[in-house]
Amino acid sequence: MCFESIIPLAIGTALSVGGGLLNKNENDTNAANIATARNDVLASQLGKNNVIANESRGVFNDRLAQVQPAATGQLQTDVTGQRANSINSNMPTINASTFPGAADSSSLVKSSVAKAIGDALATSQQRATAHAKLGGFGDTFQRMGLQDTDASNKIGTSIGFAQANNALTPSLQDFAEQETYKPNSGIGGLFQGIGNAFGSYAGAHG
């Protein structure tokens, strides 16, 4: 090989190798940027789902606390009291003096009538309280059922949001990739093309 072909061959080799390295660096940088963009989207979506999961856990833990014996006992006491108050508040107030002939009756008669009315009202209140206790069990279970349904609906809604986020993630990642992708500059290919030309020249004059 003559000296005239050595220099073009060396230049051509250097340009070809340099162009290949430049292409590789641009491809590696592009791939890294795309991976980062896709991972950022995934991290964001997982973060959203983590918030949703925490909210669901909060709803579940709150409901779990509500079904503990102390809580259910207090609930039963409250609803029983509400039922008893409702019944008692609707009981009529009776005055013995309003009965026919009460105004003309002796004090003994009036006292007897008042006692009889008082006893009747007391008996009615006792029965009302007993009915309230019995009805309180049903009211308690009904209230607990409503609380179960409310908690279930909230958790179900959260699961729906999480599933929607999961379904959107691939599309969001693809969009992020398209936004991040940058075509190679072409300089590496240009260097390789010039390097090949120098190599061809050196081969023709070797």
MINU-658355 format. One record per residue (C-alpha): residue number from 1; residue in one letter; x, y negated, z negated. Coordinates in steps of 0.001 Angstrom, whole numbers, padded with zeros to 6 digits. Each point is the difference from the previous one (the first is absolute). Layout:
BEGIN
@seq:NUM	type:A	px:X	py:Y	pz:Z
...
//
This chain:
BEGIN
@seq:1	type:M	px:000000	py:000000	pz:000000
@seq:2	type:C	px:001470	py:-003326	pz:001056
@seq:3	type:F	px:000307	py:-002991	pz:-002293
@seq:4	type:E	px:-002552	py:-001879	pz:002117
@seq:5	type:S	px:-002759	py:002403	pz:-001055
@seq:6	type:I	px:000926	py:000282	pz:-003693
@seq:7	type:I	px:-001137	py:-003488	pz:-000984
@seq:8	type:P	px:-003428	py:000194	pz:001727
@seq:9	type:L	px:-000496	py:003462	pz:-001500
@seq:10	type:A	px:000813	py:-001265	pz:-003498
@seq:11	type:I	px:-002275	py:-003003	pz:000439
@seq:12	type:G	px:-002771	py:002176	pz:001369
@seq:13	type:T	px:000315	py:002485	pz:-002858
@seq:14	type:A	px:-000035	py:-002773	pz:-002594
@seq:15	type:L	px:-003059	py:-001621	pz:001558
@seq:16	type:S	px:-001858	py:003308	pz:000262
@seq:17	type:V	px:000768	py:000992	pz:-003589
@seq:18	type:G	px:-000773	py:-003500	pz:-001274
@seq:19	type:G	px:-003259	py:-000118	pz:001917
@seq:20	type:G	px:-001003	py:003398	pz:-001382
@seq:21	type:L	px:000748	py:-001106	pz:-003562
@seq:22	type:L	px:-001958	py:-003219	pz:000509
@seq:23	type:N	px:-002986	py:001962	pz:001266
@seq:24	type:K	px:000255	py:002364	pz:-002952
@seq:25	type:N	px:000189	py:-002859	pz:-002511
@seq:26	type:E	px:-003025	py:-001728	pz:001527
@seq:27	type:N	px:-001957	py:003281	pz:000029
@seq:28	type:D	px:000965	py:000755	pz:-003616
@seq:29	type:T	px:-000930	py:-003515	pz:-001133
@seq:30	type:N	px:-003320	py:000217	pz:001820
@seq:31	type:A	px:-000767	py:003404	pz:-001519
@seq:32	type:A	px:000909	py:-001234	pz:-003499
@seq:33	type:N	px:-002185	py:-003095	pz:000366
@seq:34	type:I	px:-002918	py:002102	pz:001232
@seq:35	type:A	px:000407	py:002470	pz:-002868
@seq:36	type:T	px:000075	py:-002882	pz:-002483
@seq:37	type:A	px:-003133	py:-001553	pz:001514
@seq:38	type:R	px:-001893	py:003301	pz:-000111
@seq:39	type:N	px:001146	py:000696	pz:-003549
@seq:40	type:D	px:-001034	py:-003507	pz:-001096
@seq:41	type:V	px:-003509	py:000637	pz:001319
@seq:42	type:L	px:-000118	py:003378	pz:-001749
@seq:43	type:A	px:001208	py:-001555	pz:-003260
@seq:44	type:S	px:-002623	py:-002741	pz:000278
@seq:45	type:Q	px:-002810	py:002492	pz:000616
@seq:46	type:L	px:001174	py:002239	pz:-002832
@seq:47	type:G	px:000100	py:-003058	pz:-002251
@seq:48	type:K	px:-003607	py:-000801	pz:000870
@seq:49	type:N	px:-001030	py:003591	pz:-000677
@seq:50	type:N	px:001869	py:-000066	pz:-003298
@seq:51	type:V	px:-002043	py:-003019	pz:-001092
@seq:52	type:I	px:-003178	py:001819	pz:001039
@seq:53	type:A	px:001117	py:003135	pz:-001852
@seq:54	type:N	px:000680	py:-002017	pz:-003154
@seq:55	type:E	px:-003456	py:-001535	pz:000209
@seq:56	type:S	px:-001553	py:003461	pz:000400
@seq:57	type:R	px:001988	py:001320	pz:-002944
@seq:58	type:G	px:-001220	py:-002956	pz:-002035
@seq:59	type:V	px:-003626	py:000766	pz:000869
@seq:60	type:F	px:000504	py:003686	pz:-000842
@seq:61	type:N	px:001737	py:-000753	pz:-003318
@seq:62	type:D	px:-002720	py:-002474	pz:-000962
@seq:63	type:R	px:-002689	py:002581	pz:000722
@seq:64	type:L	px:001968	py:002645	pz:-001878
@seq:65	type:A	px:000098	py:-002279	pz:-003038
@seq:66	type:Q	px:-003764	py:-000535	pz:000270
@seq:67	type:V	px:-000741	py:003727	pz:-000332
@seq:68	type:Q	px:001989	py:000476	pz:-003197
@seq:69	type:P	px:-002170	py:000979	pz:-003004
@seq:70	type:A	px:000350	py:-003365	pz:-001747
@seq:71	type:A	px:-000964	py:-001896	pz:003160
@seq:72	type:T	px:-002959	py:002216	pz:000870
@seq:73	type:G	px:-001192	py:-000159	pz:-003615
@seq:74	type:Q	px:000089	py:-003790	pz:000085
@seq:75	type:L	px:-001807	py:000003	pz:003347
@seq:76	type:Q	px:-002746	py:002201	pz:-001414
@seq:77	type:T	px:-000322	py:-002265	pz:-003037
@seq:78	type:D	px:-000273	py:-003063	pz:002228
@seq:79	type:V	px:-002590	py:001396	pz:002415
@seq:80	type:T	px:-002019	py:001497	pz:-002866
@seq:81	type:G	px:-000021	py:-003377	pz:-001734
@seq:82	type:Q	px:-001069	py:-001710	pz:003209
@seq:83	type:R	px:-002885	py:002452	pz:000433
@seq:84	type:A	px:-001075	py:-000385	pz:-003638
@seq:85	type:N	px:000093	py:-003796	pz:000233
@seq:86	type:S	px:-002024	py:000100	pz:003183
@seq:87	type:I	px:-002667	py:002207	pz:-001603
@seq:88	type:N	px:-000146	py:-001941	pz:-003258
@seq:89	type:S	px:-000130	py:-003366	pz:001732
@seq:90	type:N	px:-003169	py:001118	pz:001799
@seq:91	type:M	px:-001804	py:001072	pz:-003152
@seq:92	type:P	px:-002927	py:-002233	pz:-000929
@seq:93	type:T	px:000095	py:-002152	pz:-003109
@seq:94	type:I	px:-003170	py:000622	pz:-002031
@seq:95	type:N	px:-001275	py:-002253	pz:-002772
@seq:96	type:A	px:-002387	py:001613	pz:-002479
@seq:97	type:S	px:-001898	py:-003281	pz:-000435
@seq:98	type:T	px:-001115	py:000106	pz:003624
@seq:99	type:F	px:-002071	py:003146	pz:-000465
@seq:100	type:P	px:-003808	py:-000458	pz:000017
@seq:101	type:G	px:-001210	py:-000731	pz:-003485
@seq:102	type:A	px:003499	py:-000361	pz:-001362
@seq:103	type:A	px:-000576	py:-003640	pz:-000901
@seq:104	type:D	px:-002996	py:000908	pz:-002193
@seq:105	type:S	px:001639	py:003026	pz:-001578
@seq:106	type:S	px:001464	py:000171	pz:-003446
@seq:107	type:S	px:003718	py:-000256	pz:-000563
@seq:108	type:L	px:000105	py:003730	pz:-000741
@seq:109	type:V	px:-001574	py:000814	pz:003351
@seq:110	type:K	px:002287	py:-002383	pz:001768
@seq:111	type:S	px:003003	py:001561	pz:-001709
@seq:112	type:S	px:-001141	py:003503	pz:000915
@seq:113	type:V	px:-000541	py:-000993	pz:003640
@seq:114	type:A	px:003382	py:-001724	pz:000168
@seq:115	type:K	px:001695	py:003089	pz:-001487
@seq:116	type:A	px:-001750	py:002316	pz:002448
@seq:117	type:I	px:001039	py:-002188	pz:002916
@seq:118	type:G	px:003537	py:-000251	pz:-001299
@seq:119	type:D	px:000218	py:003773	pz:-000407
@seq:120	type:A	px:-001341	py:000514	pz:003507
@seq:121	type:L	px:002529	py:-002443	pz:001449
@seq:122	type:A	px:002832	py:001626	pz:-001949
@seq:123	type:T	px:-001017	py:003418	pz:001293
@seq:124	type:S	px:-000142	py:-001356	pz:003541
@seq:125	type:Q	px:003457	py:-001491	pz:-000369
@seq:126	type:Q	px:001374	py:003274	pz:-001327
@seq:127	type:R	px:-001500	py:001845	pz:002948
@seq:128	type:A	px:001356	py:-002627	pz:002364
@seq:129	type:T	px:003469	py:000416	pz:-001472
@seq:130	type:A	px:-000268	py:003793	pz:000365
@seq:131	type:H	px:-001130	py:-000364	pz:003611
@seq:132	type:A	px:002841	py:-002442	pz:000615
@seq:133	type:K	px:002519	py:002543	pz:-001283
@seq:134	type:L	px:-001410	py:002688	pz:002245
@seq:135	type:G	px:-000173	py:-002353	pz:002959
@seq:136	type:G	px:003501	py:-001252	pz:-000801
@seq:137	type:F	px:001484	py:003330	pz:001044
@seq:138	type:G	px:-001564	py:-000296	pz:003435
@seq:139	type:D	px:000976	py:-003656	pz:000270
@seq:140	type:T	px:003588	py:000895	pz:-000928
@seq:141	type:F	px:000283	py:002690	pz:002663
@seq:142	type:Q	px:-001598	py:-002294	pz:002561
@seq:143	type:R	px:002450	py:-002798	pz:-000836
@seq:144	type:M	px:002918	py:002431	pz:000170
@seq:145	type:G	px:-001223	py:001224	pz:003377
@seq:146	type:L	px:-000080	py:-003556	pz:001297
@seq:147	type:Q	px:003522	py:-000567	pz:-001324
@seq:148	type:D	px:001193	py:003196	pz:001699
@seq:149	type:T	px:-001551	py:-001089	pz:003277
@seq:150	type:D	px:001536	py:-003463	pz:-000255
@seq:151	type:A	px:003471	py:001407	pz:-000709
@seq:152	type:S	px:-000371	py:002541	pz:002805
@seq:153	type:N	px:-001057	py:-002693	pz:002478
@seq:154	type:K	px:002931	py:-002226	pz:-000947
@seq:155	type:I	px:002516	py:002837	pz:000316
@seq:156	type:G	px:-001595	py:001143	pz:003267
@seq:157	type:T	px:000271	py:-003520	pz:001406
@seq:158	type:S	px:003653	py:-000153	pz:-001012
@seq:159	type:I	px:000678	py:003336	pz:001693
@seq:160	type:G	px:-001651	py:-001351	pz:003158
@seq:161	type:F	px:002276	py:-003053	pz:-000003
@seq:162	type:A	px:003074	py:002198	pz:-000528
@seq:163	type:Q	px:-001011	py:002295	pz:002866
@seq:164	type:A	px:-000519	py:-003022	pz:002245
@seq:165	type:N	px:003483	py:-001254	pz:-000873
@seq:166	type:N	px:001455	py:003411	pz:000822
@seq:167	type:A	px:-001821	py:000084	pz:003333
@seq:168	type:L	px:001273	py:-003472	pz:000913
@seq:169	type:T	px:003620	py:000660	pz:-000973
@seq:170	type:P	px:001189	py:001680	pz:003253
@seq:171	type:S	px:-001512	py:-002752	pz:002158
@seq:172	type:L	px:001506	py:-002710	pz:-002185
@seq:173	type:Q	px:003373	py:001740	pz:000194
@seq:174	type:D	px:-000231	py:000199	pz:003798
@seq:175	type:F	px:-000854	py:-003696	pz:000158
@seq:176	type:A	px:002931	py:-000858	pz:-002278
@seq:177	type:E	px:002289	py:002093	pz:002214
@seq:178	type:Q	px:-001152	py:-001832	pz:003133
@seq:179	type:E	px:000570	py:-003346	pz:-001715
@seq:180	type:T	px:003499	py:001031	pz:-001136
@seq:181	type:Y	px:001267	py:001763	pz:003117
@seq:182	type:K	px:002487	py:-001952	pz:002093
@seq:183	type:P	px:001300	py:001305	pz:003354
@seq:184	type:N	px:003742	py:000380	pz:000341
@seq:185	type:S	px:001798	py:-003086	pz:001250
@seq:186	type:G	px:001375	py:001900	pz:003020
@seq:187	type:I	px:003512	py:-001244	pz:-000678
@seq:188	type:G	px:001170	py:003480	pz:-000899
@seq:189	type:G	px:-001350	py:001386	pz:003248
@seq:190	type:L	px:001637	py:-002845	pz:001895
@seq:191	type:F	px:003348	py:000784	pz:-001611
@seq:192	type:Q	px:-000388	py:003647	pz:000872
@seq:193	type:G	px:-000852	py:-000833	pz:003592
@seq:194	type:I	px:003075	py:-002230	pz:000345
@seq:195	type:G	px:002090	py:002658	pz:-001712
@seq:196	type:N	px:-001184	py:002599	pz:002492
@seq:197	type:A	px:000904	py:-002357	pz:002850
@seq:198	type:F	px:003519	py:-000403	pz:-001382
@seq:199	type:G	px:000229	py:003771	pz:-000381
@seq:200	type:S	px:-001074	py:000510	pz:003597
@seq:201	type:Y	px:002560	py:-002558	pz:001149
@seq:202	type:A	px:002744	py:001700	pz:-001990
@seq:203	type:G	px:-000983	py:003374	pz:001437
@seq:204	type:A	px:000081	py:-001332	pz:003538
@seq:205	type:H	px:003472	py:-001500	pz:-000479
@seq:206	type:G	px:001502	py:002694	pz:-002171
//
